[in-house]
Every structure is written in C-alpha cells, then in structure tokens.
Amino acid sequence: MRFVSLALFSGERGRAGKSTELGISQHGQIFLSLFAEGWRGGKKVRFVVSTNIPFRYIMHL
C-alpha cells in the first residue's frame, strides 16, 4: 500500500521513542498510526494503535 504520510519522531537518549504517522492511502483511506515504546519497571513496553478510516465516510460527515 502506497500512501503519503507525515511522520514525527522523537526519542530520549535512545530509551524511549514516539512516532505518529498520518496519511491518505491510494485507496482513499485515512491512515493513522500511533507508536510509543519505553521502559517501565525495567521492562521494555511497546504500545501501537493503527487504524484505516474510509475517506468517503468522513466526506459524509
């Protein structure tokens, strides 16, 4: 799947990272992805949320 995206990346001493990606796919869907990872209690924690929203649904709002 090809899509145009806007991505933001940030990190803190290589121990924590966050990423947000937003774009429109070639199939006319809004692509939103949230990603975060870090250390909690000595364990590496990863949190990912990803969704595809049909663009025509937004146009009907």
mmCIF file of the N, C-alpha and C atoms, coordinates in Angstrom:
data_MODEL
# 
_entry.id   MODEL 
# 
loop_
_atom_site.group_PDB 
_atom_site.id 
_atom_site.type_symbol 
_atom_site.label_atom_id 
_atom_site.label_alt_id 
_atom_site.label_comp_id 
_atom_site.label_asym_id 
_atom_site.label_entity_id 
_atom_site.label_seq_id 
_atom_site.pdbx_PDB_ins_code 
_atom_site.Cartn_x 
_atom_site.Cartn_y 
_atom_site.Cartn_z 
_atom_site.occupancy 
_atom_site.B_iso_or_equiv 
_atom_site.pdbx_formal_charge 
_atom_site.auth_seq_id 
_atom_site.auth_comp_id 
_atom_site.auth_asym_id 
_atom_site.auth_atom_id 
_atom_site.pdbx_PDB_model_num 
ATOM 1   N N  . MET A 1 1  ? 0.841   -1.190 0.000  1.00 0.00 ? 1  MET A N  1 
ATOM 2   C CA . MET A 1 1  ? 0.000   0.000  0.000  1.00 0.00 ? 1  MET A CA 1 
ATOM 3   C C  . MET A 1 1  ? 0.879   1.243  0.000  1.00 0.00 ? 1  MET A C  1 
ATOM 4   N N  . ARG A 1 2  ? 0.643   2.113  -0.947 1.00 0.00 ? 2  ARG A N  1 
ATOM 5   C CA . ARG A 1 2  ? 1.365   3.387  -1.005 1.00 0.00 ? 2  ARG A CA 1 
ATOM 6   C C  . ARG A 1 2  ? 0.512   4.481  -0.413 1.00 0.00 ? 2  ARG A C  1 
ATOM 7   N N  . PHE A 1 3  ? 1.123   5.326  0.390  1.00 0.00 ? 3  PHE A N  1 
ATOM 8   C CA . PHE A 1 3  ? 0.396   6.457  0.914  1.00 0.00 ? 3  PHE A CA 1 
ATOM 9   C C  . PHE A 1 3  ? 1.353   7.597  1.213  1.00 0.00 ? 3  PHE A C  1 
ATOM 10  N N  . VAL A 1 4  ? 0.836   8.796  1.154  1.00 0.00 ? 4  VAL A N  1 
ATOM 11  C CA . VAL A 1 4  ? 1.609   9.982  1.508  1.00 0.00 ? 4  VAL A CA 1 
ATOM 12  C C  . VAL A 1 4  ? 1.427   10.192 2.999  1.00 0.00 ? 4  VAL A C  1 
ATOM 13  N N  . SER A 1 5  ? 2.526   10.346 3.722  1.00 0.00 ? 5  SER A N  1 
ATOM 14  C CA . SER A 1 5  ? 2.413   10.412 5.167  1.00 0.00 ? 5  SER A CA 1 
ATOM 15  C C  . SER A 1 5  ? 3.222   11.555 5.751  1.00 0.00 ? 5  SER A C  1 
ATOM 16  N N  . LEU A 1 6  ? 2.785   11.968 6.919  1.00 0.00 ? 6  LEU A N  1 
ATOM 17  C CA . LEU A 1 6  ? 3.509   12.942 7.713  1.00 0.00 ? 6  LEU A CA 1 
ATOM 18  C C  . LEU A 1 6  ? 3.941   12.213 8.977  1.00 0.00 ? 6  LEU A C  1 
ATOM 19  N N  . ALA A 1 7  ? 5.230   12.139 9.230  1.00 0.00 ? 7  ALA A N  1 
ATOM 20  C CA . ALA A 1 7  ? 5.730   11.365 10.360 1.00 0.00 ? 7  ALA A CA 1 
ATOM 21  C C  . ALA A 1 7  ? 6.541   12.253 11.292 1.00 0.00 ? 7  ALA A C  1 
ATOM 22  N N  . LEU A 1 8  ? 6.331   12.046 12.585 1.00 0.00 ? 8  LEU A N  1 
ATOM 23  C CA . LEU A 1 8  ? 7.069   12.769 13.614 1.00 0.00 ? 8  LEU A CA 1 
ATOM 24  C C  . LEU A 1 8  ? 7.778   11.742 14.504 1.00 0.00 ? 8  LEU A C  1 
ATOM 25  N N  . PHE A 1 9  ? 9.060   11.960 14.729 1.00 0.00 ? 9  PHE A N  1 
ATOM 26  C CA . PHE A 1 9  ? 9.814   11.030 15.548 1.00 0.00 ? 9  PHE A CA 1 
ATOM 27  C C  . PHE A 1 9  ? 10.559  11.795 16.631 1.00 0.00 ? 9  PHE A C  1 
ATOM 28  N N  . SER A 1 10 ? 10.569  11.235 17.824 1.00 0.00 ? 10 SER A N  1 
ATOM 29  C CA . SER A 1 10 ? 11.339  11.834 18.902 1.00 0.00 ? 10 SER A CA 1 
ATOM 30  C C  . SER A 1 10 ? 11.826  10.734 19.832 1.00 0.00 ? 10 SER A C  1 
ATOM 31  N N  . GLY A 1 11 ? 12.952  10.947 20.461 1.00 0.00 ? 11 GLY A N  1 
ATOM 32  C CA . GLY A 1 11 ? 13.480  9.954  21.375 1.00 0.00 ? 11 GLY A CA 1 
ATOM 33  C C  . GLY A 1 11 ? 14.223  10.614 22.508 1.00 0.00 ? 11 GLY A C  1 
ATOM 34  N N  . GLU A 1 12 ? 14.398  9.892  23.588 1.00 0.00 ? 12 GLU A N  1 
ATOM 35  C CA . GLU A 1 12 ? 15.094  10.419 24.750 1.00 0.00 ? 12 GLU A CA 1 
ATOM 36  C C  . GLU A 1 12 ? 16.222  9.473  25.118 1.00 0.00 ? 12 GLU A C  1 
ATOM 37  N N  . ARG A 1 13 ? 17.438  9.825  24.702 1.00 0.00 ? 13 ARG A N  1 
ATOM 38  C CA . ARG A 1 13 ? 18.637  9.035  24.983 1.00 0.00 ? 13 ARG A CA 1 
ATOM 39  C C  . ARG A 1 13 ? 18.509  7.590  24.513 1.00 0.00 ? 13 ARG A C  1 
ATOM 40  N N  . GLY A 1 14 ? 17.721  7.378  23.482 1.00 0.00 ? 14 GLY A N  1 
ATOM 41  C CA . GLY A 1 14 ? 17.588  6.037  22.921 1.00 0.00 ? 14 GLY A CA 1 
ATOM 42  C C  . GLY A 1 14 ? 16.791  5.081  23.787 1.00 0.00 ? 14 GLY A C  1 
ATOM 43  N N  . ARG A 1 15 ? 16.212  5.555  24.862 1.00 0.00 ? 15 ARG A N  1 
ATOM 44  C CA . ARG A 1 15 ? 15.472  4.666  25.757 1.00 0.00 ? 15 ARG A CA 1 
ATOM 45  C C  . ARG A 1 15 ? 13.972  4.719  25.516 1.00 0.00 ? 15 ARG A C  1 
ATOM 46  N N  . ALA A 1 16 ? 13.497  5.847  25.005 1.00 0.00 ? 16 ALA A N  1 
ATOM 47  C CA . ALA A 1 16 ? 12.066  5.981  24.730 1.00 0.00 ? 16 ALA A CA 1 
ATOM 48  C C  . ALA A 1 16 ? 11.883  6.612  23.365 1.00 0.00 ? 16 ALA A C  1 
ATOM 49  N N  . GLY A 1 17 ? 10.891  6.159  22.637 1.00 0.00 ? 17 GLY A N  1 
ATOM 50  C CA . GLY A 1 17 ? 10.616  6.718  21.318 1.00 0.00 ? 17 GLY A CA 1 
ATOM 51  C C  . GLY A 1 17 ? 9.129   6.829  21.075 1.00 0.00 ? 17 GLY A C  1 
ATOM 52  N N  . LYS A 1 18 ? 8.753   7.848  20.322 1.00 0.00 ? 18 LYS A N  1 
ATOM 53  C CA . LYS A 1 18 ? 7.348   8.036  19.965 1.00 0.00 ? 18 LYS A CA 1 
ATOM 54  C C  . LYS A 1 18 ? 7.263   8.336  18.477 1.00 0.00 ? 18 LYS A C  1 
ATOM 55  N N  . SER A 1 19 ? 6.208   7.890  17.866 1.00 0.00 ? 19 SER A N  1 
ATOM 56  C CA . SER A 1 19 ? 6.021   8.118  16.441 1.00 0.00 ? 19 SER A CA 1 
ATOM 57  C C  . SER A 1 19 ? 4.535   8.281  16.144 1.00 0.00 ? 19 SER A C  1 
ATOM 58  N N  . THR A 1 20 ? 4.232   9.249  15.322 1.00 0.00 ? 20 THR A N  1 
ATOM 59  C CA . THR A 1 20 ? 2.860   9.428  14.841 1.00 0.00 ? 20 THR A CA 1 
ATOM 60  C C  . THR A 1 20 ? 2.913   9.537  13.325 1.00 0.00 ? 20 THR A C  1 
ATOM 61  N N  . GLU A 1 21 ? 2.083   8.763  12.663 1.00 0.00 ? 21 GLU A N  1 
ATOM 62  C CA . GLU A 1 21 ? 2.072   8.748  11.204 1.00 0.00 ? 21 GLU A CA 1 
ATOM 63  C C  . GLU A 1 21 ? 0.648   8.942  10.719 1.00 0.00 ? 21 GLU A C  1 
ATOM 64  N N  . LEU A 1 22 ? 0.457   9.904  9.843  1.00 0.00 ? 22 LEU A N  1 
ATOM 65  C CA . LEU A 1 22 ? -0.870  10.203 9.318  1.00 0.00 ? 22 LEU A CA 1 
ATOM 66  C C  . LEU A 1 22 ? -0.772  10.388 7.811  1.00 0.00 ? 22 LEU A C  1 
ATOM 67  N N  . GLY A 1 23 ? -1.660  9.768  7.077  1.00 0.00 ? 23 GLY A N  1 
ATOM 68  C CA . GLY A 1 23 ? -1.595  9.904  5.626  1.00 0.00 ? 23 GLY A CA 1 
ATOM 69  C C  . GLY A 1 23 ? -2.877  9.458  4.959  1.00 0.00 ? 23 GLY A C  1 
ATOM 70  N N  . ILE A 1 24 ? -2.895  9.570  3.655  1.00 0.00 ? 24 ILE A N  1 
ATOM 71  C CA . ILE A 1 24 ? -4.024  9.120  2.846  1.00 0.00 ? 24 ILE A CA 1 
ATOM 72  C C  . ILE A 1 24 ? -3.513  8.055  1.879  1.00 0.00 ? 24 ILE A C  1 
ATOM 73  N N  . SER A 1 25 ? -4.097  6.877  1.950  1.00 0.00 ? 25 SER A N  1 
ATOM 74  C CA . SER A 1 25 ? -3.638  5.789  1.101  1.00 0.00 ? 25 SER A CA 1 
ATOM 75  C C  . SER A 1 25 ? -4.163  5.960  -0.325 1.00 0.00 ? 25 SER A C  1 
ATOM 76  N N  . GLN A 1 26 ? -3.628  5.175  -1.233 1.00 0.00 ? 26 GLN A N  1 
ATOM 77  C CA . GLN A 1 26 ? -4.056  5.264  -2.631 1.00 0.00 ? 26 GLN A CA 1 
ATOM 78  C C  . GLN A 1 26 ? -5.475  4.727  -2.805 1.00 0.00 ? 26 GLN A C  1 
ATOM 79  N N  . HIS A 1 27 ? -5.990  4.023  -1.788 1.00 0.00 ? 27 HIS A N  1 
ATOM 80  C CA . HIS A 1 27 ? -7.353  3.500  -1.858 1.00 0.00 ? 27 HIS A CA 1 
ATOM 81  C C  . HIS A 1 27 ? -8.353  4.461  -1.247 1.00 0.00 ? 27 HIS A C  1 
ATOM 82  N N  . GLY A 1 28 ? -7.917  5.683  -0.904 1.00 0.00 ? 28 GLY A N  1 
ATOM 83  C CA . GLY A 1 28 ? -8.820  6.686  -0.381 1.00 0.00 ? 28 GLY A CA 1 
ATOM 84  C C  . GLY A 1 28 ? -9.166  6.497  1.085  1.00 0.00 ? 28 GLY A C  1 
ATOM 85  N N  . GLN A 1 29 ? -8.236  5.952  1.868  1.00 0.00 ? 29 GLN A N  1 
ATOM 86  C CA . GLN A 1 29 ? -8.462  5.765  3.288  1.00 0.00 ? 29 GLN A CA 1 
ATOM 87  C C  . GLN A 1 29 ? -7.501  6.645  4.077  1.00 0.00 ? 29 GLN A C  1 
ATOM 88  N N  . ILE A 1 30 ? -7.989  7.138  5.217  1.00 0.00 ? 30 ILE A N  1 
ATOM 89  C CA . ILE A 1 30 ? -7.128  7.886  6.119  1.00 0.00 ? 30 ILE A CA 1 
ATOM 90  C C  . ILE A 1 30 ? -6.361  6.877  6.962  1.00 0.00 ? 30 ILE A C  1 
ATOM 91  N N  . PHE A 1 31 ? -5.056  6.980  6.965  1.00 0.00 ? 31 PHE A N  1 
ATOM 92  C CA . PHE A 1 31 ? -4.210  6.051  7.705  1.00 0.00 ? 31 PHE A CA 1 
ATOM 93  C C  . PHE A 1 31 ? -3.634  6.773  8.918  1.00 0.00 ? 31 PHE A C  1 
ATOM 94  N N  . LEU A 1 32 ? -3.893  6.243  10.089 1.00 0.00 ? 32 LEU A N  1 
ATOM 95  C CA . LEU A 1 32 ? -3.389  6.835  11.326 1.00 0.00 ? 32 LEU A CA 1 
ATOM 96  C C  . LEU A 1 32 ? -2.709  5.757  12.151 1.00 0.00 ? 32 LEU A C  1 
ATOM 97  N N  . SER A 1 33 ? -1.470  6.015  12.544 1.00 0.00 ? 33 SER A N  1 
ATOM 98  C CA . SER A 1 33 ? -0.715  5.048  13.331 1.00 0.00 ? 33 SER A CA 1 
ATOM 99  C C  . SER A 1 33 ? -0.005  5.762  14.465 1.00 0.00 ? 33 SER A C  1 
ATOM 100 N N  . LEU A 1 34 ? -0.193  5.278  15.680 1.00 0.00 ? 34 LEU A N  1 
ATOM 101 C CA . LEU A 1 34 ? 0.478   5.821  16.859 1.00 0.00 ? 34 LEU A CA 1 
ATOM 102 C C  . LEU A 1 34 ? 1.374   4.738  17.435 1.00 0.00 ? 34 LEU A C  1 
ATOM 103 N N  . PHE A 1 35 ? 2.602   5.102  17.742 1.00 0.00 ? 35 PHE A N  1 
ATOM 104 C CA . PHE A 1 35 ? 3.570   4.127  18.241 1.00 0.00 ? 35 PHE A CA 1 
ATOM 105 C C  . PHE A 1 35 ? 4.373   4.744  19.374 1.00 0.00 ? 35 PHE A C  1 
ATOM 106 N N  . ALA A 1 36 ? 4.507   4.031  20.452 1.00 0.00 ? 36 ALA A N  1 
ATOM 107 C CA . ALA A 1 36 ? 5.311   4.513  21.571 1.00 0.00 ? 36 ALA A CA 1 
ATOM 108 C C  . ALA A 1 36 ? 5.985   3.327  22.235 1.00 0.00 ? 36 ALA A C  1 
ATOM 109 N N  . GLU A 1 37 ? 7.220   3.508  22.657 1.00 0.00 ? 37 GLU A N  1 
ATOM 110 C CA . GLU A 1 37 ? 7.901   2.462  23.399 1.00 0.00 ? 37 GLU A CA 1 
ATOM 111 C C  . GLU A 1 37 ? 8.787   3.099  24.455 1.00 0.00 ? 37 GLU A C  1 
ATOM 112 N N  . GLY A 1 38 ? 9.013   2.378  25.506 1.00 0.00 ? 38 GLY A N  1 
ATOM 113 C CA . GLY A 1 38 ? 9.844   2.904  26.583 1.00 0.00 ? 38 GLY A CA 1 
ATOM 114 C C  . GLY A 1 38 ? 10.092  1.839  27.629 1.00 0.00 ? 38 GLY A C  1 
ATOM 115 N N  . TRP A 1 39 ? 10.661  2.270  28.722 1.00 0.00 ? 39 TRP A N  1 
ATOM 116 C CA . TRP A 1 39 ? 10.990  1.348  29.807 1.00 0.00 ? 39 TRP A CA 1 
ATOM 117 C C  . TRP A 1 39 ? 10.079  1.616  30.990 1.00 0.00 ? 39 TRP A C  1 
ATOM 118 N N  . ARG A 1 40 ? 9.495   0.561  31.532 1.00 0.00 ? 40 ARG A N  1 
ATOM 119 C CA . ARG A 1 40 ? 8.654   0.683  32.711 1.00 0.00 ? 40 ARG A CA 1 
ATOM 120 C C  . ARG A 1 40 ? 8.946   -0.493 33.643 1.00 0.00 ? 40 ARG A C  1 
ATOM 121 N N  . GLY A 1 41 ? 9.459   -0.194 34.805 1.00 0.00 ? 41 GLY A N  1 
ATOM 122 C CA . GLY A 1 41 ? 9.776   -1.259 35.756 1.00 0.00 ? 41 GLY A CA 1 
ATOM 123 C C  . GLY A 1 41 ? 10.877  -2.174 35.269 1.00 0.00 ? 41 GLY A C  1 
ATOM 124 N N  . GLY A 1 42 ? 11.797  -1.646 34.466 1.00 0.00 ? 42 GLY A N  1 
ATOM 125 C CA . GLY A 1 42 ? 12.902  -2.462 33.953 1.00 0.00 ? 42 GLY A CA 1 
ATOM 126 C C  . GLY A 1 42 ? 12.543  -3.306 32.745 1.00 0.00 ? 42 GLY A C  1 
ATOM 127 N N  . LYS A 1 43 ? 11.296  -3.197 32.268 1.00 0.00 ? 43 LYS A N  1 
ATOM 128 C CA . LYS A 1 43 ? 10.875  -3.955 31.098 1.00 0.00 ? 43 LYS A CA 1 
ATOM 129 C C  . LYS A 1 43 ? 10.540  -3.002 29.963 1.00 0.00 ? 43 LYS A C  1 
ATOM 130 N N  . LYS A 1 44 ? 10.838  -3.448 28.753 1.00 0.00 ? 44 LYS A N  1 
ATOM 131 C CA . LYS A 1 44 ? 10.534  -2.631 27.583 1.00 0.00 ? 44 LYS A CA 1 
ATOM 132 C C  . LYS A 1 44 ? 9.064   -2.773 27.241 1.00 0.00 ? 44 LYS A C  1 
ATOM 133 N N  . VAL A 1 45 ? 8.387   -1.632 27.112 1.00 0.00 ? 45 VAL A N  1 
ATOM 134 C CA . VAL A 1 45 ? 6.950   -1.616 26.834 1.00 0.00 ? 45 VAL A CA 1 
ATOM 135 C C  . VAL A 1 45 ? 6.725   -0.999 25.465 1.00 0.00 ? 45 VAL A C  1 
ATOM 136 N N  . ARG A 1 46 ? 5.859   -1.614 24.684 1.00 0.00 ? 46 ARG A N  1 
ATOM 137 C CA . ARG A 1 46 ? 5.544   -1.112 23.345 1.00 0.00 ? 46 ARG A CA 1 
ATOM 138 C C  . ARG A 1 46 ? 4.034   -0.966 23.197 1.00 0.00 ? 46 ARG A C  1 
ATOM 139 N N  . PHE A 1 47 ? 3.611   0.173  22.684 1.00 0.00 ? 47 PHE A N  1 
ATOM 140 C CA . PHE A 1 47 ? 2.189   0.465  22.517 1.00 0.00 ? 47 PHE A CA 1 
ATOM 141 C C  . PHE A 1 47 ? 1.954   0.931  21.087 1.00 0.00 ? 47 PHE A C  1 
ATOM 142 N N  . VAL A 1 48 ? 1.068   0.246  20.391 1.00 0.00 ? 48 VAL A N  1 
ATOM 143 C CA . VAL A 1 48 ? 0.810   0.581  18.988 1.00 0.00 ? 48 VAL A CA 1 
ATOM 144 C C  . VAL A 1 48 ? -0.701  0.660  18.742 1.00 0.00 ? 48 VAL A C  1 
ATOM 145 N N  . VAL A 1 49 ? -1.126  1.733  18.103 1.00 0.00 ? 49 VAL A N  1 
ATOM 146 C CA . VAL A 1 49 ? -2.517  1.862  17.671 1.00 0.00 ? 49 VAL A CA 1 
ATOM 147 C C  . VAL A 1 49 ? -2.496  2.217  16.190 1.00 0.00 ? 49 VAL A C  1 
ATOM 148 N N  . SER A 1 50 ? -3.229  1.471  15.399 1.00 0.00 ? 50 SER A N  1 
ATOM 149 C CA . SER A 1 50 ? -3.266  1.723  13.966 1.00 0.00 ? 50 SER A CA 1 
ATOM 150 C C  . SER A 1 50 ? -4.699  1.580  13.464 1.00 0.00 ? 50 SER A C  1 
ATOM 151 N N  . THR A 1 51 ? -5.108  2.455  12.557 1.00 0.00 ? 51 THR A N  1 
ATOM 152 C CA . THR A 1 51 ? -6.460  2.391  12.019 1.00 0.00 ? 51 THR A CA 1 
ATOM 153 C C  . THR A 1 51 ? -6.502  2.920  10.589 1.00 0.00 ? 51 THR A C  1 
ATOM 154 N N  . ASN A 1 52 ? -7.448  2.423  9.834  1.00 0.00 ? 52 ASN A N  1 
ATOM 155 C CA . ASN A 1 52 ? -7.732  2.917  8.487  1.00 0.00 ? 52 ASN A CA 1 
ATOM 156 C C  . ASN A 1 52 ? -9.183  3.366  8.454  1.00 0.00 ? 52 ASN A C  1 
ATOM 157 N N  . ILE A 1 53 ? -9.423  4.607  8.087  1.00 0.00 ? 53 ILE A N  1 
ATOM 158 C CA . ILE A 1 53 ? -10.772 5.160  8.042  1.00 0.00 ? 53 ILE A CA 1 
ATOM 159 C C  . ILE A 1 53 ? -11.105 5.501  6.584  1.00 0.00 ? 53 ILE A C  1 
ATOM 160 N N  . PRO A 1 54 ? -12.200 4.968  6.051  1.00 0.00 ? 54 PRO A N  1 
ATOM 161 C CA . PRO A 1 54 ? -12.570 5.298  4.668  1.00 0.00 ? 54 PRO A CA 1 
ATOM 162 C C  . PRO A 1 54 ? -12.799 6.799  4.506  1.00 0.00 ? 54 PRO A C  1 
ATOM 163 N N  . PHE A 1 55 ? -12.183 7.384  3.491  1.00 0.00 ? 55 PHE A N  1 
ATOM 164 C CA . PHE A 1 55 ? -12.265 8.824  3.274  1.00 0.00 ? 55 PHE A CA 1 
ATOM 165 C C  . PHE A 1 55 ? -13.695 9.255  2.947  1.00 0.00 ? 55 PHE A C  1 
ATOM 166 N N  . ARG A 1 56 ? -14.443 8.418  2.233  1.00 0.00 ? 56 ARG A N  1 
ATOM 167 C CA . ARG A 1 56 ? -15.816 8.782  1.869  1.00 0.00 ? 56 ARG A CA 1 
ATOM 168 C C  . ARG A 1 56 ? -16.713 8.856  3.101  1.00 0.00 ? 56 ARG A C  1 
ATOM 169 N N  . TYR A 1 57 ? -16.376 8.125  4.154  1.00 0.00 ? 57 TYR A N  1 
ATOM 170 C CA . TYR A 1 57 ? -17.151 8.216  5.397  1.00 0.00 ? 57 TYR A CA 1 
ATOM 171 C C  . TYR A 1 57 ? -16.986 9.603  6.024  1.00 0.00 ? 57 TYR A C  1 
ATOM 172 N N  . ILE A 1 58 ? -15.775 10.139 5.979  1.00 0.00 ? 58 ILE A N  1 
ATOM 173 C CA . ILE A 1 58 ? -15.506 11.467 6.521  1.00 0.00 ? 58 ILE A CA 1 
ATOM 174 C C  . ILE A 1 58 ? -16.204 12.534 5.671  1.00 0.00 ? 58 ILE A C  1 
ATOM 175 N N  . MET A 1 59 ? -16.272 12.322 4.365  1.00 0.00 ? 59 MET A N  1 
ATOM 176 C CA . MET A 1 59 ? -16.916 13.292 3.485  1.00 0.00 ? 59 MET A CA 1 
ATOM 177 C C  . MET A 1 59 ? -18.416 13.385 3.753  1.00 0.00 ? 59 MET A C  1 
ATOM 178 N N  . HIS A 1 60 ? -19.014 12.309 4.285  1.00 0.00 ? 60 HIS A N  1 
ATOM 179 C CA . HIS A 1 60 ? -20.449 12.309 4.575  1.00 0.00 ? 60 HIS A CA 1 
ATOM 180 C C  . HIS A 1 60 ? -20.768 13.027 5.879  1.00 0.00 ? 60 HIS A C  1 
ATOM 181 N N  . LEU A 1 61 ? -19.762 13.287 6.710  1.00 0.00 ? 61 LEU A N  1 
ATOM 182 C CA . LEU A 1 61 ? -19.997 13.960 7.992  1.00 0.00 ? 61 LEU A CA 1 
ATOM 183 C C  . LEU A 1 61 ? -20.302 15.434 7.789  1.00 0.00 ? 61 LEU A C  1 
# 
